[in-house]
């Protein structure tokens, strides 16, 4: 799915990107504070994105403008994922093969060990088998220690959506 998230939902935007969703995030744009709501609504309409917001006034304004919008009430990212999942009628799953870059929203592609040699610590290169590179920003990813945290958060999410 394609989303656009308001400034209070940066963490949710990163998690949805990890789950493979195309998420534009207002924090990635250079928009003056007074113009953010208008920008979110116009981009949501023009790019056919679902607006994710924790601002009820923005949610209502967007709905009146014909934007598909989801009002996100939870302050916890797992709760937010559950809300988005239920409102969109789809489970959200994090698989690196399908992920997007959590930093810039670029697509990830498999990267061979020879391509990334010297760009990651030698121990990581020796221990890990698979690597992904963002086609937009070049950031490299692998299933390191942080992957355990991702799996734990995903496990909490799956328990909540059942």
Sine and cosine of phi, psi and omega as CSV:
sin_phi,cos_phi,sin_psi,cos_psi,sin_omega,cos_omega
0.00,0.00,0.32,-0.95,0.00,-1.00
-0.92,-0.40,0.80,-0.59,-0.04,-1.00
-0.81,-0.58,0.28,-0.96,0.24,-0.97
-0.70,-0.71,0.77,-0.64,-0.11,-0.99
-0.91,-0.42,0.60,-0.80,0.03,-1.00
-0.97,0.24,0.09,-1.00,-0.13,-0.99
-0.90,0.43,-0.31,0.95,-0.01,-1.00
-1.00,0.03,-0.04,1.00,-0.12,-0.99
-0.87,-0.49,0.58,0.82,-0.01,-1.00
-0.89,0.46,-0.66,0.75,0.00,-1.00
-0.92,0.40,-0.67,0.74,0.06,-1.00
-0.88,0.48,-0.67,0.75,0.02,-1.00
-0.85,0.53,-0.71,0.71,0.00,-1.00
-0.89,0.46,-0.67,0.75,0.00,-1.00
-0.92,0.39,-0.65,0.76,0.04,-1.00
-0.91,0.42,-0.59,0.81,0.08,-1.00
-0.89,0.45,-0.69,0.73,0.06,-1.00
-0.86,0.52,-0.53,0.85,0.01,-1.00
-0.99,0.11,0.11,0.99,0.11,-0.99
1.00,-0.05,0.09,1.00,-0.01,-1.00
-1.00,0.03,0.59,-0.81,0.04,-1.00
-0.99,0.17,0.95,-0.32,-0.08,-1.00
-0.83,-0.56,0.92,-0.40,0.16,-0.99
-0.99,0.11,0.65,-0.76,-0.05,-1.00
-0.80,-0.60,0.79,-0.61,-0.07,-1.00
-0.84,0.55,-0.50,0.87,0.03,-1.00
-0.91,0.41,-0.29,0.96,0.03,-1.00
-1.00,0.06,-0.19,0.98,-0.02,-1.00
-0.98,-0.18,0.38,-0.92,0.12,-0.99
-0.98,-0.18,1.00,0.03,-0.05,-1.00
-0.81,-0.59,0.79,-0.62,0.07,-1.00
-0.84,0.54,0.57,-0.82,-0.08,-1.00
-0.78,0.63,-0.65,0.76,-0.04,-1.00
-0.94,0.34,-0.20,0.98,-0.05,-1.00
-0.93,-0.35,0.04,1.00,-0.09,-1.00
-0.90,0.43,-0.69,0.72,-0.02,-1.00
-0.88,0.47,-0.71,0.70,0.01,-1.00
-0.88,0.47,-0.66,0.75,0.02,-1.00
-0.90,0.44,-0.70,0.71,0.01,-1.00
-0.86,0.51,-0.72,0.70,-0.03,-1.00
-0.92,0.40,-0.72,0.69,-0.04,-1.00
-0.92,0.39,-0.62,0.78,0.04,-1.00
-0.94,0.35,-0.62,0.78,0.04,-1.00
-0.86,0.50,-0.69,0.72,0.03,-1.00
-0.92,0.39,-0.78,0.63,-0.08,-1.00
-0.92,0.39,-0.53,0.85,-0.06,-1.00
-0.96,-0.27,0.11,0.99,0.00,-1.00
0.79,0.62,0.82,0.57,0.02,-1.00
-0.94,-0.35,0.46,-0.89,0.13,-0.99
-1.00,0.07,0.81,-0.58,0.03,-1.00
-0.98,0.18,0.79,-0.61,0.10,-0.99
-0.95,-0.31,0.84,-0.54,-0.04,-1.00
-0.54,-0.84,0.49,-0.87,0.12,-0.99
-0.95,-0.32,0.24,0.97,0.02,-1.00
-0.96,-0.27,0.95,-0.30,-0.09,-1.00
-0.89,0.46,-0.59,0.81,0.01,-1.00
-0.91,0.42,-0.67,0.74,0.05,-1.00
-0.90,0.43,-0.68,0.73,0.02,-1.00
-0.83,0.55,-0.75,0.66,-0.02,-1.00
-0.91,0.42,-0.68,0.74,0.02,-1.00
-0.88,0.47,-0.67,0.74,0.01,-1.00
-0.90,0.44,-0.70,0.72,0.00,-1.00
-0.88,0.48,-0.66,0.76,0.04,-1.00
-0.90,0.44,-0.49,0.87,0.00,-1.00
-0.99,0.10,-0.01,1.00,0.02,-1.00
1.00,0.00,0.26,0.97,0.00,-1.00
-1.00,0.01,0.70,-0.72,0.18,-0.98
-0.94,0.33,0.84,-0.54,-0.10,-1.00
-0.68,-0.73,0.60,-0.80,0.07,-1.00
-0.86,-0.51,0.86,-0.51,0.06,-1.00
-0.99,0.12,0.85,-0.52,-0.07,-1.00
-0.97,-0.25,0.89,-0.45,-0.09,-1.00
-1.00,-0.08,-0.54,0.84,-0.09,-1.00
-0.93,0.36,0.56,-0.83,0.08,-1.00
-0.99,-0.12,-0.15,0.99,0.01,-1.00
-0.99,-0.10,0.74,-0.67,-0.09,-1.00
-0.87,0.49,-0.56,0.83,0.03,-1.00
-0.92,0.39,-0.70,0.72,0.07,-1.00
-0.88,0.48,-0.62,0.78,0.03,-1.00
-0.90,0.44,-0.68,0.73,0.03,-1.00
-0.88,0.48,-0.65,0.76,0.03,-1.00
-0.88,0.47,-0.72,0.69,0.00,-1.00
-0.86,0.51,-0.75,0.67,-0.02,-1.00
-0.90,0.44,-0.67,0.74,0.01,-1.00
-0.86,0.51,-0.73,0.68,-0.02,-1.00
-0.93,0.36,-0.65,0.76,-0.02,-1.00
-0.94,0.35,-0.49,0.87,-0.02,-1.00
-0.99,-0.11,-0.13,0.99,0.04,-1.00
0.95,0.33,0.51,0.86,-0.03,-1.00
-0.58,-0.82,0.64,-0.77,0.12,-0.99
-0.96,0.27,0.51,-0.86,0.01,-1.00
-0.95,-0.31,0.82,-0.57,0.00,-1.00
-0.79,-0.61,0.63,-0.78,-0.04,-1.00
-0.98,-0.20,0.93,-0.37,0.06,-1.00
-0.74,-0.68,0.84,-0.54,-0.06,-1.00
-0.85,0.53,-0.48,0.88,0.00,-1.00
-0.90,0.43,-0.43,0.90,-0.06,-1.00
-0.94,-0.35,0.03,1.00,-0.10,-0.99
-0.96,0.26,0.29,-0.96,0.17,-0.99
-0.90,-0.43,0.29,-0.96,0.01,-1.00
-0.90,0.43,0.84,-0.55,-0.01,-1.00
-0.93,0.36,-0.30,0.95,-0.03,-1.00
-1.00,0.05,-0.70,0.71,-0.12,-0.99
-0.83,-0.55,-0.07,1.00,0.02,-1.00
0.97,0.22,0.16,0.99,0.03,-1.00
-0.95,0.31,0.31,-0.95,0.06,-1.00
-0.96,0.27,0.51,-0.86,0.06,-1.00
-0.97,-0.26,0.60,-0.80,0.08,-1.00
-0.76,-0.65,0.47,-0.88,0.05,-1.00
-0.88,0.48,0.62,-0.78,0.04,-1.00
-0.82,-0.57,0.72,-0.69,0.03,-1.00
-0.97,0.22,0.39,-0.92,-0.02,-1.00
-0.86,0.51,-0.59,0.81,-0.01,-1.00
-0.92,0.40,-0.57,0.82,-0.01,-1.00
-0.93,0.38,-0.50,0.87,-0.12,-0.99
-0.96,-0.29,0.02,1.00,0.03,-1.00
-0.81,0.58,0.77,-0.64,-0.03,-1.00
1.00,0.06,-0.11,0.99,0.00,-1.00
-0.96,-0.26,-0.19,0.98,0.08,-1.00
-0.76,-0.65,0.37,-0.93,0.04,-1.00
-0.84,0.54,0.56,-0.83,-0.05,-1.00
-0.84,0.55,-0.62,0.78,0.01,-1.00
-0.90,0.43,-0.62,0.79,0.03,-1.00
-0.90,0.43,-0.70,0.72,0.00,-1.00
-0.88,0.48,-0.61,0.79,-0.03,-1.00
-0.96,0.28,-0.63,0.78,-0.14,-0.99
-1.00,0.05,-0.60,0.80,-0.09,-1.00
-1.00,0.04,0.50,-0.87,0.00,-1.00
-0.98,-0.22,-0.59,0.81,-0.08,-1.00
-0.88,-0.48,0.63,-0.78,0.04,-1.00
-0.71,-0.71,0.51,-0.86,0.06,-1.00
-0.79,-0.61,0.56,-0.83,0.01,-1.00
-0.82,-0.57,0.66,-0.75,0.08,-1.00
-0.97,0.25,0.78,-0.62,-0.01,-1.00
-0.95,0.30,-0.32,0.95,-0.02,-1.00
-1.00,-0.03,-0.82,0.57,-0.11,-0.99
-0.97,-0.23,-0.18,0.98,0.05,-1.00
0.99,0.11,-0.03,1.00,-0.01,-1.00
-0.87,0.48,0.61,-0.79,-0.03,-1.00
-0.97,-0.24,0.57,-0.82,-0.01,-1.00
-0.72,-0.69,0.48,-0.88,0.09,-1.00
-0.39,-0.92,0.20,-0.98,-0.01,-1.00
-0.99,0.10,0.98,0.22,0.01,-1.00
-1.00,-0.05,-0.38,-0.93,-0.01,-1.00
-0.87,0.50,-0.55,0.83,0.01,-1.00
-0.89,0.46,-0.39,0.92,-0.02,-1.00
-0.89,0.45,-0.55,0.83,0.04,-1.00
-0.88,0.47,-0.67,0.74,0.04,-1.00
-0.89,0.45,-0.68,0.74,0.02,-1.00
-0.88,0.48,-0.71,0.71,-0.01,-1.00
-0.91,0.41,-0.61,0.79,0.04,-1.00
-0.90,0.43,-0.69,0.72,0.03,-1.00
-0.90,0.44,-0.67,0.74,0.02,-1.00
-0.89,0.45,-0.62,0.78,0.03,-1.00
-0.89,0.45,-0.68,0.74,0.07,-1.00
-0.87,0.50,-0.69,0.72,-0.01,-1.00
-0.87,0.49,-0.75,0.66,-0.05,-1.00
-0.89,0.46,-0.58,0.81,0.05,-1.00
-0.91,0.41,-0.56,0.83,-0.05,-1.00
-0.98,0.20,-0.47,0.89,-0.04,-1.00
-1.00,0.04,-0.13,0.99,-0.01,-1.00
-0.97,0.25,0.00,0.00,0.00,0.00
